[in-house]
Amino acid sequence: MTNMLSGAIAMASLVIAMFFLHYWTKTQDRFFLLFSLSFFIQCLNRILMVQLPGASESSALFYSIRFFSYLLILFAILDKNRDKSA
């Protein structure tokens, strides 16, 4: 059951990454590229958790990967809202 849910989350993350990548190709806005990269990392993280034996969601490796992914989202938001006139 856990593997099935992880697969569904990985698939959803991949679809979201492709959605943001589509908008990046149309606008060339770095915001969409960073969001796409973040969701693609989350997709790979879920796939690795299922494939590696004995892997758990609270493992330091997987937690660090998710943390980096969330930092990318935070950076994208801050970068988008930064004052460009300065």
ZIGI-V152481 format. One record per pair of residues at least 4 apart in sequence whose C-alpha atoms are under 8 Angstrom apart, sorted by the first residue. I is the first residue (numbers start at 1). J is the second residue. Records with the same first field share a line. If there is no record, write none. Layout:
# ZIGI-V152481
I: J  J
This chain:
# ZIGI-V152481
1: 5
2: 6
3: 7  50
4: 8
5: 9
6: 10  46  47  50
7: 11  46  47
8: 12
9: 13  43  46
10: 14  42  43  44  46  47
11: 15  43
12: 16  43
13: 17  39  40  42  43
14: 18  39  40  43
15: 19
16: 20  36  39
17: 21  35  36  37  38  39  40
18: 22  36
19: 23  36
20: 24  32  33  35  36
21: 25  32  33  36
22: 26
23: 27  28  32
24: 28  29  30  31  32  33
28: 32  33
29: 33
30: 34  76
31: 35  76  77  79  80
32: 36
33: 37
34: 38  72  73  76
35: 39  72  73  76
36: 40
37: 41
38: 42  69  70  72  73
39: 43  69
40: 44
41: 45  65  66  69
42: 46  65  66  69
43: 47
44: 48
45: 49  62  65  66
46: 50
47: 51
48: 52
49: 55  56  57  62
50: 55
55: 59
56: 62
57: 62  63
58: 62  63
59: 63
60: 64
61: 65
62: 66
63: 67
64: 68
65: 69
66: 70
67: 71
68: 72
69: 73
70: 74
71: 75
72: 76
73: 77
74: 78
75: 79
76: 80
77: 81
78: 82
